[in-house]
Amino acid sequence: MQISNKPNSLINESSPYLLQHSYNLVNWYPWCNEALKKAEKENKPIFLSIGYSSCHWCHVMEKESFNNEEVANILNENFISIKVDREEHPEIDKFYQNVHIVFNNRSGGWPLSIFMTYDLKPFFAATYIPLEKKSVRYTFPEILRAISNQYNSDKSKLTKLGDEILKYVNLLYKIENKVKIDVNVIDFFLKQTEENYDIVYGGFSSAPKFPQTSLLDTLIYIYDKTKLNKPLKMVENTLKNMSMGGFYDLVDGGFCRYSTDNIWFVPHFEKMGYDNALLSQIYLDTYQITKNELYLEIALKTIEFMIKKMQKNGLFYSSSDADTDGIEGKYYTYEYDEILKIFKNYNIDPKALSVTKEGNFKGRNILRLSSDSDRRELVPLLNELKNLRKERKYPFIDEKIITSINSMMIKSLFKAAKINEKYYILAKDCLKSLLSFLYMDGILYHCGVYNKEIKIRSFLEDYAYLVDALIEAYQFTQEEEYLKLAIKFTRDANNFFDDFWYFSMGEFKTIADVFDESYPSSASLMIMNNIKLNNYVSGEFSDVIERSIKNYSGKISKYPQYTALAVKCILEWNLQNKNILKGREL
């Protein structure tokens, strides 16, 4: 791997992810008019690479290809290369993830690799592309040469393909046939959820397993309103298995992005702010219902991880890396010999934490409770292992401060304050800090970095999660100022609605959907916010609620598991209108 002595155009950006690529051999540009005009002037295709700083495979592709002289020469001579931070520009990422879906008939991921004409007509889409032949037919250099040759010999063919792809991308946003949808959607939702439920290890898919917080939240809601036992059992089994270790960090607290296996053992080690905020809420809500101390312990340990590792001056950072010094999971895993003495000192069998001489992850050990382990007996030992980590280099932290993620954490703090009052002042201070940092001169911004210019305005998700946090703050404190702000921001956000919800309204206009993705749909959350606030504004939001539910009804009725928050919206709206579910009041 080589590194350039001369920086590229990313050197002037504020995004930590873009700055990581500022000394690549590839001559990167940020997403800007300069890059688009240069592609048009030089009649070159665009290579668009989208990722984020804590993404393991993004680092792999950078190391293999973006600092490889052969690849860099091909890109620099034949393409205009644009690098985008998906956390900074989620609107661009959302659009091109849909391009990937159309091109490959399956969802994408990161790094996302898009090739398109200078007038933004995409004709090839992939995720990680290896430098050398592995399990794929073509290497990255071979693909680059083939695209360059095709573009130079028959650009019109690629343009025509790009037009076709865009046509099908637009169809993804089409409003499906409207159907009558009411509380009976609960039956299909539960049926679909149970069909995908792992009765042994919890979760609602095979590997890779994601936490699917929106689905868990709706199951909790259904149990709370109907007292049906099955939804709560599915939630509890999932929460217990997720907390066994691996996916959940038994030492520092906090959850990793997802599990690569079915049992929540081997994770992708990056820790996302949104996962930890949302999962802490799920564990707190489940504790409130069951009074099982385990859920409270996991929730508070996760919140403390976010406070200690991912926060400064009341503002939370977006994510921490999976890798340390280029080695996946190095900070989180242990060599057998380095920890054997600690186990002997406490007279505990290493197998109690799944530790073996051979290791369970690339020769090292991920800590995971065995089925008969006693968590409380292991606390002193885990504290020793935490001390051992203090000597290690912590993974890179992306210090972007994002409105939506901070709002999620603020809601978690207010929920925690119901149980421990020490989080009350912190929740209020964090909310004040967020508004001071990213709400200026009547404009809400999406993200910023300390001591850098703040310029990217808010998207629908920022309004949605900020209003959600403000509603939680008002419900806990009964302070009118929070209610007034929630109503004000909801009115602002409702400008994003016109038969369906737009995710962004700026230069790159994209549509929001009701499908829950890495975190719950911003469109669905805005519907819920409107529902919760409607009585405070004398029914002013009724039209937006009714039209939203009606226009998304086709998708919700077909795919309730994947639109879980929207299902919850329908149930809550029916509750407010006093509808009945099969003789049981919601």
VEXROPA-164533 format. One record per residue (C-alpha): residue in one letter; z, y, x. Coordinates in steps of 0.05 Angstrom, whole numbers, padded with zeros to 5 digits, always signed. Layout:
AZYX;...
***
This chain:
M+00000+00000+00000;Q-00019+00068+00026;I+00007+00136+00005;S-00032+00201+00009;N-00007+00257+00053;K-00038+00307+00005;P-00012+00313-00067;N-00058+00311-00127;S-00056+00355-00189;L+00006+00320-00216;I+00049+00355-00164;N+00056+00415-00210;E+00080+00375-00270;S+00152+00368-00295;S+00149+00296-00318;P+00186+00250-00270;Y+00134+00196-00284;L+00075+00240-00266;L+00111+00264-00204;Q+00119+00191-00183;H+00042+00189-00180;S+00032+00256-00147;Y+00020+00225-00078;N-00023+00167-00100;L-00090+00158-00066;V-00121+00166-00135;N-00138+00238-00150;W-00100+00243-00215;Y-00102+00299-00266;P-00053+00310-00323;W-00081+00312-00393;C-00112+00382-00392;N-00175+00421-00407;E-00190+00425-00332;A-00197+00349-00327;L-00238+00343-00391;K-00286+00398-00370;K-00293+00369-00300;A-00313+00302-00331;E-00365+00336-00374;K-00392+00379-00317;E-00398+00320-00269;N-00421+00272-00325;K-00368+00221-00306;P-00328+00173-00350;I-00254+00183-00357;F-00202+00132-00336;L-00139+00146-00376;S-00075+00111-00353;I-00013+00117-00397;G+00056+00093-00376;Y+00128+00114-00366;S+00175+00118-00307;S+00219+00057-00323;C+00160+00010-00338;H+00159-00049-00290;W+00085-00065-00298;C+00067+00008-00289;H+00099+00005-00220;V+00063-00060-00205;M-00005-00030-00221;E+00011+00033-00181;K+00031-00008-00120;E-00028-00055-00125;S-00084-00008-00145;F-00068+00066-00147;N-00048+00066-00074;N-00104+00018-00054;E-00159+00051-00014;E-00216+00011-00045;V-00194+00025-00117;A-00179+00098-00102;N-00248+00109-00072;I-00283+00078-00132;L-00242+00119-00181;N-00247+00184-00142;E-00322+00179-00133;N-00342+00154-00202;F-00288+00173-00252;I-00242+00229-00273;S-00173+00198-00273;I-00120+00223-00321;K-00047+00202-00320;V-00003+00210-00382;D+00071+00200-00391;R+00078+00166-00459;E+00147+00196-00469;E+00121+00266-00457;H+00058+00258-00499;P+00073+00204-00551;E+00017+00231-00595;I-00035+00213-00542;D-00003+00145-00531;K-00001+00129-00605;F-00074+00144-00614;Y-00098+00103-00555;Q-00052+00045-00571;N-00092+00041-00636;V-00155+00041-00595;H-00128-00019-00557;I-00113-00054-00623;V-00184-00044-00647;F-00216-00065-00581;N-00172-00126-00569;N-00149-00145-00639;R-00077-00144-00615;S-00024-00093-00597;G-00023-00062-00529;G+00033-00039-00484;W+00042-00005-00417;P+00009+00011-00372;L-00046+00026-00421;S-00115+00031-00390;I-00170+00066-00428;F-00241+00081-00407;M-00281+00133-00446;T-00338+00182-00443;Y-00324+00254-00424;D-00325+00272-00498;L-00269+00222-00511;K-00307+00163-00540;P-00269+00101-00516;F-00309+00040-00497;F-00259-00005-00460;A-00184-00016-00468;A-00134-00059-00431;T-00062-00057-00407;Y-00043-00080-00337;I-00105-00100-00296;P-00091-00138-00232;L-00122-00121-00165;E-00135-00193-00149;K-00156-00253-00191;K-00096-00284-00225;S-00101-00308-00297;V-00158-00260-00313;R-00233-00267-00303;Y-00243-00199-00270;T-00205-00156-00221;F-00194-00082-00228;P-00247-00064-00175;E-00298-00109-00209;I-00284-00076-00276;L-00290-00007-00246;R-00357-00022-00213;A-00384-00054-00276;I-00364+00005-00319;S-00392+00055-00270;N-00458+00018-00266;Q-00463+00012-00341;Y-00446+00086-00351;N-00499+00108-00301;S-00554+00061-00327;D-00542+00063-00402;K-00490+00113-00423;S-00517+00115-00493;K-00496+00043-00505;L-00424+00059-00486;T-00425+00122-00528;K-00449+00081-00588;L-00393+00031-00576;G-00343+00088-00571;D-00366+00115-00638;E-00356+00046-00670;I-00286+00040-00641;L-00266+00108-00667;K-00293+00091-00735;Y-00248+00030-00738;V-00189+00068-00710;N-00196+00117-00768;L-00195+00058-00816;L-00125+00040-00790;Y-00100+00104-00821;K-00135+00094-00887;I-00090+00095-00947;E-00091+00025-00975;N-00096+00012-01049;K-00035+00040-01082;V+00008-00011-01118;K+00069-00006-01162;I+00128-00016-01116;D+00201-00018-01137;V+00266-00052-01119;N+00233-00120-01125;V+00203-00108-01056;I+00270-00134-01032;D+00250-00205-01050;F+00186-00205-01008;F+00222-00168-00952;L+00277-00221-00948;K+00226-00278-00954;Q+00184-00251-00897;T+00244-00237-00855;E+00274-00306-00865;E+00208-00339-00847;N+00208-00305-00780;Y+00282-00311-00766;D+00307-00353-00708;I+00364-00391-00740;V+00392-00412-00672;Y+00388-00350-00628;G+00376-00295-00679;G+00320-00245-00676;F+00256-00244-00716;S+00201-00268-00669;S+00189-00314-00611;A+00188-00288-00540;P+00182-00233-00521;K+00240-00214-00565;F+00254-00142-00584;P+00318-00120-00620;Q+00280-00092-00681;T+00336-00044-00700;S+00301-00020-00763;L+00299-00091-00791;L+00372-00102-00775;D+00391-00035-00806;T+00355-00052-00871;L+00388-00120-00874;I+00456-00086-00867;Y+00437-00038-00922;I+00416-00095-00969;Y+00481-00131-00956;D+00522-00068-00968;K+00488-00054-01035;T+00479-00125-01062;K+00532-00167-01026;L+00479-00221-01013;N+00507-00262-00956;K+00442-00283-00921;P+00423-00214-00895;L+00491-00204-00861;K+00489-00274-00831;M+00422-00260-00799;V+00448-00195-00771;E+00512-00224-00744;N+00478-00284-00711;T+00428-00237-00678;L+00482-00188-00653;K+00525-00244-00624;N+00467-00275-00587;M+00441-00209-00561;S+00510-00194-00532;M+00517-00258-00492;G+00488-00227-00429;G+00421-00216-00396;F+00390-00173-00449;Y+00458-00141-00455;D+00490-00119-00390;L+00559-00151-00387;V+00579-00109-00327;D+00558-00037-00341;G+00546-00043-00415;G+00480-00024-00448;F+00419-00062-00469;C+00353-00075-00433;R+00286-00064-00465;Y+00271-00135-00489;S+00281-00208-00473;T+00225-00248-00441;D+00252-00312-00471;N+00277-00336-00538;I+00352-00336-00522;W+00362-00263-00499;F+00373-00286-00427;V+00320-00259-00380;P+00304-00186-00397;H+00257-00133-00374;F+00312-00094-00341;E+00293-00022-00359;K+00344+00011-00404;M+00316+00058-00456;G+00357+00113-00487;Y+00331+00099-00556;D+00348+00024-00554;N+00419+00038-00533;A+00430+00093-00584;L+00401+00052-00642;L+00435-00013-00623;S+00503+00021-00616;Q+00493+00046-00687;I+00477-00024-00712;Y+00538-00054-00678;L+00583+00002-00706;D+00556-00007-00777;T+00566-00082-00773;Y+00637-00072-00748;Q+00652-00026-00807;I+00631-00082-00854;T+00661-00142-00818;K+00718-00112-00776;N+00697-00160-00721;E+00724-00128-00657;L+00667-00156-00615;Y+00617-00110-00648;L+00661-00049-00636;E+00671-00069-00563;I+00596-00076-00551;A+00581-00011-00587;L+00632+00030-00549;K+00614-00001-00482;T+00541+00016-00495;I+00559+00088-00513;E+00602+00094-00451;F+00545+00069-00408;M+00500+00124-00437;I+00554+00177-00425;K+00569+00156-00354;K+00500+00138-00328;M+00450+00173-00372;Q+00480+00241-00390;K+00492+00309-00359;N+00521+00371-00391;G+00519+00339-00460;L+00445+00320-00456;F+00420+00248-00450;Y+00364+00224-00405;S+00307+00181-00431;S+00310+00116-00390;S+00329+00080-00326;D+00283+00036-00285;A+00277-00039-00284;D+00265-00040-00208;T+00303-00018-00147;D+00264-00010-00082;G+00206-00045-00117;I+00247-00107-00135;E+00254-00123-00208;G+00327-00129-00231;K+00355-00120-00160;Y+00413-00076-00183;Y+00431-00120-00242;T+00428-00189-00210;Y+00472-00224-00158;E+00463-00272-00100;Y+00506-00334-00106;D+00540-00326-00038;E+00560-00253-00049;I+00600-00267-00112;L+00626-00338-00102;K+00690-00313-00069;I+00704-00268-00129;F+00699-00327-00177;K+00746-00368-00132;N+00797-00311-00130;Y+00801-00313-00206;N+00797-00389-00209;I+00736-00385-00254;D+00677-00432-00252;P+00613-00392-00237;K+00579-00431-00292;A+00622-00391-00342;L+00572-00335-00327;S+00511-00380-00316;V+00515-00370-00241;T+00485-00425-00198;K+00469-00433-00124;E+00395-00438-00140;G+00398-00376-00184;N+00369-00366-00253;F+00322-00307-00237;K+00278-00307-00174;G+00334-00338-00132;R+00386-00289-00158;N+00433-00292-00217;I+00433-00257-00284;L+00502-00258-00315;R+00506-00292-00383;L+00564-00323-00419;S+00564-00397-00428;S+00576-00421-00499;D+00650-00436-00487;S+00666-00374-00445;D+00724-00329-00465;R+00702-00257-00459;R+00772-00229-00451;E+00790-00276-00394;L+00729-00253-00357;V+00744-00178-00360;P+00780-00173-00292;L+00724-00212-00258;L+00670-00169-00290;N+00706-00107-00266;E+00704-00135-00195;L+00629-00148-00203;K+00622-00076-00228;N+00656-00051-00164;L+00606-00092-00125;R+00549-00054-00159;K+00579+00012-00138;E+00555-00002-00068;R+00483-00011-00093;K+00428+00039-00103;Y+00422+00053-00178;P+00353+00047-00209;F+00312+00110-00218;I+00332+00151-00279;D+00279+00190-00316;E+00315+00256-00328;K+00271+00279-00386;I+00313+00305-00443;I+00277+00286-00508;T+00298+00315-00576;S+00289+00250-00614;I+00328+00207-00565;N+00385+00257-00559;S+00388+00261-00634;M+00395+00185-00638;M+00453+00188-00589;I+00487+00245-00626;K+00485+00204-00690;S+00516+00146-00651;L+00572+00191-00628;F+00588+00216-00698;K+00590+00143-00722;A+00637+00126-00664;A+00680+00185-00682;K+00697+00151-00748;I+00735+00099-00707;N+00756+00138-00645;E+00766+00213-00652;K+00752+00225-00578;Y+00677+00221-00594;Y+00682+00277-00646;I+00684+00336-00598;L+00632+00303-00554;A+00585+00293-00613;K+00591+00366-00632;D+00582+00390-00561;C+00521+00346-00550;L+00489+00373-00614;K+00503+00444-00592;S+00474+00430-00522;L+00411+00399-00551;L+00397+00458-00597;S+00411+00507-00540;F+00363+00470-00493;L+00305+00452-00538;Y+00308+00499-00598;M+00289+00569-00575;D+00264+00630-00612;G+00255+00590-00676;I+00213+00536-00642;L+00236+00464-00634;Y+00210+00431-00570;H+00198+00357-00556;C+00225+00350-00486;G+00245+00385-00423;V+00273+00375-00353;Y+00328+00417-00323;N+00301+00477-00285;K+00230+00465-00307;E+00187+00503-00357;I+00192+00475-00428;K+00125+00477-00463;I+00112+00415-00506;R+00128+00429-00579;S+00162+00380-00625;F+00129+00322-00659;L+00147+00291-00726;E+00196+00243-00692;D+00236+00301-00663;Y+00245+00333-00731;A+00260+00265-00763;Y+00314+00243-00715;L+00345+00312-00709;V+00352+00318-00784;D+00381+00248-00786;A+00434+00269-00735;L+00448+00334-00773;I+00459+00295-00838;E+00508+00249-00802;A+00543+00309-00772;Y+00549+00342-00841;Q+00574+00279-00874;F+00628+00271-00821;T+00650+00343-00813;Q+00630+00375-00880;E+00610+00437-00841;E+00558+00475-00881;E+00520+00498-00819;Y+00496+00426-00805;L+00471+00419-00877;K+00434+00485-00874;L+00400+00465-00809;A+00382+00396-00836;I+00349+00428-00897;K+00314+00481-00854;F+00285+00429-00806;T+00265+00384-00864;R+00225+00440-00895;D+00192+00452-00827;A+00177+00378-00820;N+00148+00373-00890;N+00090+00416-00864;F+00069+00352-00828;F+00057+00319-00896;D-00009+00321-00934;D-00016+00257-00975;F+00007+00222-00911;W+00049+00243-00852;Y+00020+00271-00788;F+00056+00254-00723;S+00028+00315-00687;M-00004+00379-00713;G-00026+00411-00648;E-00089+00405-00607;F-00086+00329-00608;K-00075+00314-00681;T-00051+00244-00697;I-00026+00209-00759;A+00043+00177-00766;D+00048+00109-00798;V+00103+00072-00835;F+00102+00014-00787;D+00166+00011-00744;E+00149+00005-00670;S+00195+00014-00610;Y+00240+00051-00657;P+00238+00064-00732;S+00177+00101-00761;S+00184+00176-00760;A+00145+00180-00826;S+00194+00132-00859;L+00254+00169-00830;M+00228+00235-00858;I+00221+00202-00926;M+00294+00180-00920;N+00316+00249-00898;N+00282+00280-00958;I+00317+00229-01004;K+00386+00244-00974;L+00377+00319-00980;N+00340+00323-01046;N+00402+00333-01089;Y+00424+00392-01045;V+00358+00429-01059;S+00355+00416-01134;G+00300+00363-01128;E+00254+00406-01085;F+00234+00346-01042;S+00219+00299-01100;D+00144+00309-01096;V+00141+00293-01021;I+00183+00230-01033;E+00142+00205-01092;R+00075+00217-01059;S+00097+00186-00993;I+00121+00123-01027;K+00060+00119-01071;N+00010+00130-01015;Y+00043+00081-00967;S+00058+00030-01022;G-00001-00015-01003;K+00023-00024-00931;I+00096-00031-00950;S+00082-00084-01002;K+00038-00124-00954;Y+00081-00118-00892;P+00154-00105-00912;Q+00184-00136-00849;Y+00144-00088-00806;T+00159-00028-00850;A+00234-00042-00857;L+00256+00030-00859;A+00205+00046-00912;V+00233-00012-00953;K+00302+00018-00946;C+00273+00085-00970;I+00247+00052-01033;L+00314+00019-01047;E+00352+00083-01035;W+00305+00124-01080;N+00313+00073-01135;L+00389+00075-01125;Q+00388+00150-01135;N+00346+00140-01198;K+00395+00086-01223;N+00346+00028-01223;I+00372-00043-01226;L+00356-00102-01180;K+00355-00166-01220;G+00417-00148-01258;R+00454-00126-01195;E+00461-00052-01185;L+00436-00029-01118;
***
